[in-house]
Amino acid sequence: MAKKHLLLLILFLSIINLSQQLQYSQSQTLLKLQQLLGYPSTLTTLSSTKDLCNIEPTQYLTLVCYEDNLTQLHVVGNKNEFTTLPQDFNSYTLFSTLSTLSSLKVLSLVSLGLWGPLPETIAQLSSLEILNITSNYFSGVIPFHLSYLNNLQSLVLDDNNFNGEIPNLGSLQGLVVLSMKKNFLSGNLPNSLNELVTLRVLDLSNNQLFGELPHLHNLVNLQVLHLENNTLGPHFPSLPTKLVSLVMRNNSFRLGVPSNISSFYQLQKLDLSLNGFVGPFPPSLLSLPSINYLDVSSNKFTGMLFKNFSCNDDLHFVNLSSNYLKGELPSCLRPKKTKVILYGGNCLSNVKQNQHSYSFCSNEALAVNITPHQEQKHKGTANKTVFVSSSLGVVGVLIVAVVIFVVNEVHKKSVMKKTSMSTLEDVIQNEDKEKTTARSIVEHIIKKVPDKEAVKTLTKSIKEQIVIRVGNRRHVRRPSRSIIEHVSSVNTAKLLTDARCISETMKMGTGLPAYRTFALDQLKEATNNFDESSLISEGPLGQIYNGVLSDGMNITIRGMKIRKKHSPQAYMHHVELISKLRHSHLVSSLGHSFDCNQEDSSVNTIFLIFEFVQDKSLRSRVSVSNGERLCWTQRIAATIGVVKGVQFLHTGIVPGLYSNNLKITDILLDNNHNVKISSYNLPIYAENKRMVNNGTSVGVKGNLQARINDGDKNDVYDIGVILLEIILGRPIMFHNEVGILKDLLHVSIKTDDIARRSIVDPFVHKECSDESLMKMMEICVRCLSSEPNERPSVEDILWNLQFAAQVQNSWKRETNDHRDSPKSSSRET
């Protein structure tokens, strides 16, 4: 027994000795760094303390350690203060010194006046995840050896003197942020950029890049693309649709803007100014659901503007200056105190701000038409260009003529035949017999027209347009109107937070303390030594406790018994992923703790600490008879919160978490009705579960594998089930219920408003607008499609839900205004 204690003592002392040696080695490296930088006053703390891991962070120096290993080094200065670098400063020596910090994950050397090339030895920092050397004087070509840093997630080389071409970085499959703005980079962009599928921020602005852009459509997670002040072009690139900020200002783009840009529903900033874009200006850009900044000035856009065009209420800056636009400035663009609206240098008739004559824009528009040679040259490419063609005018005339005929015919029948309200039962019986035709669609629309005179006026207007088209033999493209234009008067919820840096994902859990390692004694104190009174639940993987920290903060502790013995280091990759789970719509992680075996230091139990949320599930507020129920507006908001949480799990962390087995009982609500997802597919749970259930049947394994393969589409299906319960207001307890209820919803969409509302939760069926209810039903049915590839994307769901919220809020305002109006009051009297 004494020998055993002696061995443990020797082991303990050796660990302490190793830790001290490690601390000494790292301290020597930092002291060498201080010397290489010329002993700046802001780094004096490095030489005045022995415990480098506990140095108080400042705006100039931050050190972060994990288990005595230096993992983050941030040194930030001011160029004016760091101009006294030693004359013998050498960037090769600097990075050779830093390469001894083998555990370094984050290296930030900003505004230090560093010069020289970025040496190839940078590749020796193999653990690097974030490299930021902004605002220095590094020069020469960017070494391709950066592509060897396989763990790199953020690469920021802004405001230096790098030149040459951008190297091939296609092997960095985890890269999320790539920023090289304000350098002297030249040449074409490498095609390998399209291989960086995890990329969310790409900023190459203010360089000397030229030529065609490679296709970037594979970058499905890209949110920020800034390419201004280069010589790129002439074609508009093929882009993904999740962009939030797109800036292509001051390049050499000379052709048209593709029509699919109107489907960039998350786009908040669009700057195409100072190029040579031609073709009709797409008015739908003014009403994109998230747009707040639009600059298309100094191009050659043509087309007519009309007073009744719709705009997003959030638009605070619009610049249409120096184009060839005719017609009238839309009423929604009239300058206000909170908005900047610029429109000089066009041919608008209802404003006085520096306008040309109508004929000027007509002549210039003819001069910038794309020639047949250009059309043939670029035919078949992904970058479809908008053309002005007289032959299309003939097609337009024929289409309008057909519309007139159908309108007249349908209206004749509609005034002769009294329509009858269909019931849900009637539609179910006749569902297989009826087919939707163009005539039935038009008939439905004409029923909304108030009287016969209104139809005559509409028909006359269309006929006049036909005469004009035939007389001029020139095609004028009518502005395409999308459904979102009619609801843009309501403020749109912003889809994404600032995507400027990968570290921003850590800040999404608003008001949370920093993620940290908890001592086991702290957890014992918080739970009264894991007393049964603190136990919330228990399962095959462990227990869940409620605890209170010494500072009064409530926490939830999930203890997981480890079936296979490993050292704590073996679980660190899991811990790193868990530490990123911090978002306003997740029950966010706060920290972890290991309970280790005293004999071999292997892990017995992993404790994961999460924020505490009152156990009020979404089900308890929508489909349980007793208790407070959510209104329709709150239900839409709750669903939006769930989808935003899922979106973060998929794209807000790297790697993303998919197939999260979402359940309405795992969606919790805090006191402000803010939803939080409390259960998600952590790999550490899955690994430990396989060890527990190593005798799982083949059938279950097959289903599990199918869920893994389908990934995000499984979460979409689960969202559909949650939507189903929210709409119907009844608990869905069995899987076979889902198909039946989905069919019921699908059929009800085709009925009238009264029949449709008959299946909705009686608690809310009178307070929801028909349009928002329809949209919720439609997206629910799509989510529950039996074919995964037919289900919508998470972004598509989010846009549709936000649309439903907009029209619901608009309907509520109109209803309240009508109720409060004098006429309404007098009638009530």
N, C-alpha and C positions, 0 to 999 in steps of 0.2 A: 504493500500500500504506500509506503514511504517512497519507493522508487517511482511509483506512478505520479505522486505529487511533485517529485523532483523533476520528472520529465516535463510535466505541465509548466513548472516554473521556468525551466530552460526555454521551452517553446515561447512562453510569454515574454521573457527577456529578449529573445532573438527577434521577435516581432517588433518590440519597442526599438531595438537597435536598428533594424532595417528601416523603420519609419524615420528615425533620426537621421540615418544616412540619406534617405530620400529627400528629407527636408533640407539637409545641408547641400546636396547636389543642386536642387532647384534654387536655393538661395544664391549659390555661386553663379548660376546662370543669370539670375536677375541682376546681381551686382555687376556682372560683365555687360549686361544690356545697359545698365545705368552709365557705365564707362563709355560704351560705344556711342551713346547719345550725348556725351559731353557733360555728364553730371547735371542735368537740369534740376532746378530747385523743386519742381513739382514731384520729383521721384526720390527725395531725400529720405522718405520713410522706409525705403528698401534697405538702407544701410543702418537705420536706427532701431530695427526690430528683428528678432530672431524667429518669431512666429508669423511667417508670411501669409499663412492661410487666414489669419485673423486681423489683417490690416484693414482699417476702416476705409471703405471705398470713398473716393472723391471724384470730381468731374474729370480729373486728369488720369487717375490710376484706379483700376478695379481688378482685383484678383479673386478668383473663385476656385475653391478646392473641393475635391470629393475624396474622402478617405485618404487625406494627406497628399493626394496627387493634384498638381495644378492643372485645371481643366480649362480655365478661361483667363486670358490676359488682355486687358484693355488699356492702352496708353493713348491718351488724346491730348493734343497740344494746340498751340496756335503758331502758324507759320512765322509770325513776327517774333515770337519768343524762342523759336527753335532754329534760328538762322546761324547759331554759333556751333554747329556740329564740328567735330574735329576735322582738320584738313585731310587726315588720313582715313576718314570714314570710308567703309567698304561694305556694300550691301551683301557681298558674298560672306563676309565675316559675320554680319548681323544674322543672316538666316542659318549659317552653320552653327552659331551659338544657340539659336532658338530651337534647332532640330533636336537638341538634347532633351527637350520637354516632350517626351514621347506620349504623354497622356493629354496633350493640349487639344481641345476641341474647338475653341473659339480664340482667334487671334485678330485683334483690332489695333492697328497702328495708324492713327489718323492725325493729319496736320502736324507732322513732326519734321517736315523739311527733308525727308529722306530722299537720296538720289542714287543713281546707278541703275543697272538692270535688275529685274526680278530673277534671281538665280534659279538654276535647275534644282538646287538642293531643297527648294520649297516642297518637293515631292516626298522628302523624308518625314514631314509632319503628317504621317499617314492617318492619324485620328482626326484631322481637321474636319469640322463640319461648317464653320463660318470663317471666311477670310475677308477682312476689310482693311484696305490700305489707301483709303480715300485722302485726297488733298495732300499729295506729296509731289516729288519730282522724279519718280521712277520713269525710266526711258527704255528704248529698245523694243524688241518684239516681245509679245506675251508668250512665255514658254509653253510648249504643248505638254510639258511634264505636269501641268496642272490637271490634266486628264487622268493622272495616276491617283489622284486623291478621291478614291471611290466613295468616301463618306461625305463628300462636300455637298452641302445644301444651299449655301449662300456664298456667292463670289462677287465682291464689290471692289472695282478697281478705278473708281471715278476720279476725275480731276487730277490726272497725271500727264506724263508726256509719252505714253506708249505709242508706237507707230507700227506699221506693217499690217498684215492681215490678222483677222480673228482666227485663232487655232481651232482645230477640230476638238470639240468637247463632248462629242456624242456619247462617250462612255460614262459620263456623269449622270447616271440614271436616277439619282435622287436629288438633282439640282432643282431648287425652287426659285432662287433669286439670282439673276445674272445681270449685272450692271457695269458698263464700261463707258459711261458718258464722259464728255469733256476730255477727250484724248485726241490723238492724231492718227487714229486707225483708218486704214484705207482698204480698197479692194472690194470684192463681192462678199456678201454674207455667206458663210458655209452652209451647205445643205444639211449638215449634221445638226443644225439647230432644231430641225423638225423631229429629231429623235429624242429631244429632252422633254418627254411626255409629262413629267412632274412640274415643269416650269410654270411659275405663276407671275413672275415679274421679269420683263426683258426690256432693258433701257440701254440703247446704243446711240443716244442723241448727241449732237454736237461733236461729230467726228468728220471724216472725209470719205465715208463709205459711198459706193456708187453701184449702179447696175440693178438688175431685177432682184426683187426679194424672192427667196425660196418659199415654197408652200409651207405654211405654218399651221395647216388645219389639224395636224396630229396633236398639237399642243392644247388639248381639250381643257386643261386647267388654267390656261393663261388668262390673267386678269388685267395686267398692265403691259402695254406695248407702246414705248416711246422711241421714235425714230427721227425726231425733228432735227433740222439743220444738217442734212447730209445731201447727197445728190442721187438718191434712190429713185427708181422708176424705169419705164413710164407706166407699167401696169400696176393696178391695185392688187395687193397680194391676196391669196386665199387664206382667210383667217378663221379661227374658232369663234364661237358665238358667246362665250362667257365673259368677254372683255368688259372691264369696268372703265378703263381709261385708254383711249386710243389717240395718240398724238403723232401726226405725220407732217407737221408744219414745215414749210420751206424745204421741199425736195423737188424732184423732177417728174412727178406724176402728171401724165398728159392726157389720159383717156378717161373713161367714165367710172362712176362709182357703182359697184354691183348692187342689184336690188335686194340681196339678202341682208344688207346692212340694217334694213328695217326690222330684222328679227333679232337684233342684239339687245335683248330686253334688259340686260343688266348694265348697259352702257350709261355711264354718268357724264363722262367728258369725251367730246369728239372735236379734234382740231385738225382740219384738212387745209388750212389757209396757206397762201403763198405757194401754190402749185399751179398746174394748168388743167385742172379737171374740167371736162366738158360734159354736155348732155343735160337733161332736165334735173333740176334740184328736187330731191325726194322730200316732199312736205312731211312725210311720216316721221322724219328725224325730229321734228319739233315736238312730237307727242310720244316719243319713246318713253316707256313707263318710269325709267330711272334717270333720264337725261336732265342735267342742270347746267351744262356748259357746252355751247355749240359755236364753232368758228369755221366758216367756209369762205371767208373773205379772200379777195385777190385770186379768184379762179375765173372760169368761163362758163359757169352754170347758167342755164337758160330756163325758160318756163314761166308760167303764170302763177302769181300768188293771189289768193282771194281772202276777203275779210273774214269769212267763216271758218278758216282753217283752225284746227285745234292745237293747243300747246300744253305741255306739262306745266303745272303750276310751280314746280320747283326750278324752272329755268331762271337763272339769275344773270346769265351772260349769253347774248346771241349777237353774232357779227355776220351779216349777210353782205357786207360792203364789197364794191368793185366786182360785180358779176354782171350778167345780162338779164336780170329778173324783171318781169313786167307785171302788170296788174295792180293790186292794192295790198298794202301792208296789212297782214292779219290783225284783227282787233286785239287778239291776245298778246301781241308784241308791242303794244303801245308802251312807251317808256314809263317806268314807275320808279319811286325812290329806291326800291330794293333791287331794281333790275338795270342792267346796262344793255341797251338795244341799239345796234349800229346797222345802218342800211344804206348809206350814201353810195353814189357811183353806180346806181341801177337805173331803171326806168319806171319807177312806181308812180302812180297817178295821184294818190291821196296823201302824199307827204312832200315836204319841201327841202328835205336834207340832201342837197347836192345831187339832184337826179338828172339823168340824160333824157333826151326825147325818146318817145316810143319807137320811132323809126331807127334810132341809133342801135337799140338792143336787137331789133328785128334783123338789121343788116349784119351786125356782129354775130348773131346766132347762126345765120346762114354761113358765115365765113368759118366758123369753128366746127361745122358738121364733120363727122368722121367720114372719110372717103371710102368708096367701095374697096380700094386697094388695102386700106387698113383693116376693113371688116374681114376680108378674105384671109389676110395674113394672120389674124388672131382668132380666127374661127376655131372652135373646139377646145379652147383653153378653159381652165377653171375660172379665169378672171373675165366673166361675161361683161361686155360693155353695153351701155345704153345707147341706142341709135335713134336718130331722127330720120324718118323715111316716109316719102310720099306714098309708097305702096302700102304701108301700114295704115294710112288714112282710109284707104278703100275698105280694108278689113274692119276698121272702126265703124265706118258708115253701115256696113252690112250688119254688124252686131247690134248697133243702136236701132236699126230698122226692125230687127227681129224682136228686140225688147219692146218697141212701141206696139208691134202687132200683138204680142202676148199680153201686154198691159191692158190694151183695149178689150181683147177677147175675154180676159179673166174678169175685168171689171163689169162687163155686160152680164156675165153669169152671176157675179157676186151680188148685184142689185136685184136679180130675179129670184135668187134662191136664198132662203133664210137658213143660216147655218145652225147646226145643232151641236150642243156641247157633248163631246165624247167622254165616256167614263173609262175608268181603268179596266173594267171587265170587258168592255167592247174592244178596246185595243188589244187586250190579251187574246181574245178570240180571233181577231182579224189580223194579227201581227204578220202571219206568214203570207196573207193574201195581198196586203197593201205594199206598194212600192213608191218610194219618194221620187217624184218627177220634177222637172224644171217648172212645169205649169203649176204644180201644187205649192212649190216654194214661192213663186210669184203671187199666187192666190193668197197665201198667208200674209205676204207683205202688203198687198193691196187692201186687205181687210183693215189694216192699220191706218189707211188714208181716210181722212174724215168725211169727205163727200165727193160727189161726182165732179164738181167744179175743180177740186184740187187735182184730180186725175187729168182733166183737160189741160190745166195749166202746165202740169208736168210734161204731158205729151207735146204740147205746143213748144215748150222750151227745148225738148229733145229734137223736134223737127227743125227748129231754127238752127240748132247746132249742126244738123245734117246738111242744111243748105250752105252754111258757112264752110263746112269741110269740103263739099263737092265743088263749091266755087273757087276756093283757094287751092284745091288739090294738094294741100300740105297738111301733114299730120302734126297735130299738137297733142302731146300726151297729157291726158287728164291726170291730175294727181291721184295716186292710188290711196284709197282710204282704208284704214284697217280698224278693227274693232276697238283698239286701244285709244284711238283719237277721241272717242266719244266719252271716255271716262277720265281723261287726263286732268280734269279740274280738281281732282282729289289728290292730296299729297301722297306720294308713293313711299312705302317703307324702304329704306336703303338695304340692299342685298348683302353687301360685304363691307367689312371694316378695312382700314388702310392695309394694303398688301405690300407695303414698301420693303419689309424685312421679315425674314422667317421668324425672328424672335417675337414679332407682333402677335403670333398665334398664342403665345403665352399670356397675353394681356387681355384675352377675350373673357376671362372669368373676372368680371368687374368687381373690385372691392375685396378680392381674395388675398390672403397673405402669400408670400413666396413659397413655392414648393420646397420641402426640406425633409431631412431624415429625422425621424422621431426616436428618442430613446425609449426602450421598452418600459422603463420605469414610469415615463410620462403617460403611456397608455394604461398602465396598471392603475396609476393614480386617477386617471380620467374615468375609469370604469369600476373603481373600487375593487381592484384586483380581478377584473373580469367577472364580477358578481352576476348571478343569474338575473338580478333585477335590471341589469343593463343589457341583457340579451334580447335582441329584436327577433331574430330567426336563426334557424340552423338547418344546414343541408349537407349533402355528401362531400362538398368541398370545404366546409368550415362553418364558422359562425359570423353573424353580423351583430355588432354591439353599438349602442348609443353611449357617447361619452361627453364629458365636459372638461376642457383643459383648464389649467390654473388661471388663465386670463378670462375665464367665463365663456369661451367660445364652444358652442356645441359642434360635435363632430360625429361622423359615422365611421366605424372601424370594421373592416372586413378581414377576418383572419382565415388564412388558407393553409391547411396542413399539406406539407410537401411529402410526396410519396417516394421520391427518389433523391438520394442525398447528393447535394452539390454545395460548393462554396458560395458565399454571397456574390462574388464576382460573376458567377455564371448567370445570375439573374439581372445583371445591370442593364442589359439591352431591353429587357422588359420594363424595368423601372424608368428608363429614359422615355419610352413610349408613354407610359402611364403619366409621367410628369407633364406631358403636353396636353392632357385631357382637361382643359380649362376653358370653358365657354359658358356664356349666359344661359344656354339652353341644355346644358349637361349638369348632372350632379358632379361637380368638378373635383379633381384630385388635389389633396393638400400635402401629401407626403407618404412615406413608407417606413417600415421598421422590420428588422430581421430578428427572430428568436432562434439563436444558434445552439447547436450541441456543444457542450463544454469539452467533450473529449476530442472531437475532430474538427470543430468549428463549422460543420456543415449546417445548412439551414433546416430547421424543423418546421417553422411557421413563418409565412410572410404576412405582415399586417399592412393593408392598404387603407390610408386615411382619406376620407372624402368629406366634403361639406355636408352639413346636416340640413335636410329639408323636411318639413312637416309631412307626415305620411298621408297626404290627401291625393289619391290617384285621380287621373282625368276621368276614369269611369265613374267614380263617386260623384262627379259633378255634371255628368251628362246622361247617365242611364240608370242611376239608382234613385228610387222613388223618394226616399227620405233625404233631407238635407238641402242645402242651397244648390240651385242649378245654374249653369252658365247660360247666358242669353246667346242669340245667334251670332252677334258681333264678337262676343268673347270666344265662341267656339271656333270661328274662323281664325282669330288671333292665336288661339292655342294650337291649331293645326299648323299655322305658319311657323310657330316656335318649334314644333316637333320637326318640321322639314328643315329648318335652319340648323337644328342640332344634328340631323342626319347628314346634311351637306358638310358640316364641319368634320364629322367622323370620316367622310369619304375624301375630302380634299384639304381640310385644314391642318392635317398632320401627315407626316411621311414616315412609314407607309400608312395608307388609309385603313380604316376598319370597316369591313363589309359584312353582310349577312349577320346583322346584329339581333335578330330574333325579337323585333320590337313588339311590345304588347302594351295595350292601353293601361293595364294595371301597373306597368313600370314607368309610366309618364306621371310625374308628380307635379303638383302645383304649390307654389309658395303663397304667402298671404296676399301678394299682389296679382295673383292669377298668372304668374309667369311660369311657363312649363319647363320642366327639366327631365331629361332622359336619365333614368337611374341605372340602367343595365345595358351594357354593350359588349361586343365580342372581343374581349381582351385575349390575345394569344396565350398569355400565362394561364388563364382559366382552361383554355382548350387543351393545352399540353398536360396540365395536371389531371384534367378529366379523363384523358386517354389512359393515364396511368391507373386511375381508379376503375374505369370501365373497360379494362382490356379484354373483356369477354363479350363485347357488344356484338349483336347479331349483324349479319351481312346486310340485311335490309336497312337497318338504321344507318350503317356506314354509307350505304349508297345514297340515302337521302341527304346525309350530311355533305357528301361530296358534291351532290347536285347543288346544294345551297352555296357551297364555296365557289363552284364554277360560275353560277349566275350572279354572284357578287352583289352589285348595287341594285339589281332588279328584284332581289328578294326583299330588300328593305323597302322598295317601292310598293311591292305587294302588301307588306305589313302596314305601310302608311294607308293603303286602300282599305284595309280591314278597320283601322282606327277611324278613318273618315266615315265608313259605313255605320259604325256605332254612334258617331257624333251626329250624323244626319237622322238616323232612325230613332235614337234615344232609347235603345234597348240593348241589354248585354248580349254579346255574341259569344256563346260558350263552346260551340262545337264547329269544327272546320267545315262540315258539310252544310252548315247554315249559310256560309259565305256565298257559295255559288247560287243558292236559291234567292238570297236577298239581292245579290248583284243583278240577277235577271229581272227582279222586281223593279229595281232602280232603272235598269236599261229600258224597260217597257214604259215606265212612268215618264221618262224624258220626252216621249212622243205624245203624251196626253196634254190636256189643257191644264191650266194653273190649279183649278180646284181639285181635280183628280190627283195631280202631282203632290199637292200638299196633304192629301189624305193619308199618305204613308209616312210623312215626316213626324218627328217627335211633336206631340200636341203642345208641349211647353213652349215651342218656338215657332210653330208653323205659321202663326199670324204675323210675326215680326220680321220675317225674312223677305227680301225683295225676290221677285220671280227670277231675275237675271242672276243674282248671286246664288240662289238655290240651284238653278240649272247648271251653273259653272261648277259648283261643288259636286253635284251628281255626276256630271260628265267626267271630271277628272278622277273621281272615285271609281267609276266603271272602267276607265282606262287602266288605272293602277292594278285592278283585279283581273286583268287579261290573263288567260291561261297560258299564253305564249310570252315568255319573258322579254323577247325582243320587240314585242308590241306594246310593252309598258312604257310610259313616258320617263324622261330623265328627271332627276331630282330638281334640276333647274326649271324644267317645264312645269312641274307641279307647283313650285314656289311662285312662278309668275302667275299661273292660273288662280292660285289662292289669293295672291295680292290683288289681282283683278277683281275677284269676288269681294274682297274687303272694300275696294274702291267703290264699286257700284252699290254695295250695301250702305256705306256711309253717305254716298250721294243721295240715295233713295230716302234715307232717314232724314237728311237735311230738307229735302223737298217736302217730305211728309210733315215735318215740324213747321216749315214755313207756311204750308197750306193751312195747317191747323191754327197757326197764329195770325193769319191774314185777316183784315177787317171784314172782307166778304164772308169768310168762313164764320167769323164771330156773329155777324148779323143773321146769317142763316140759322145758326144754332139758337139765337135769340127768338 
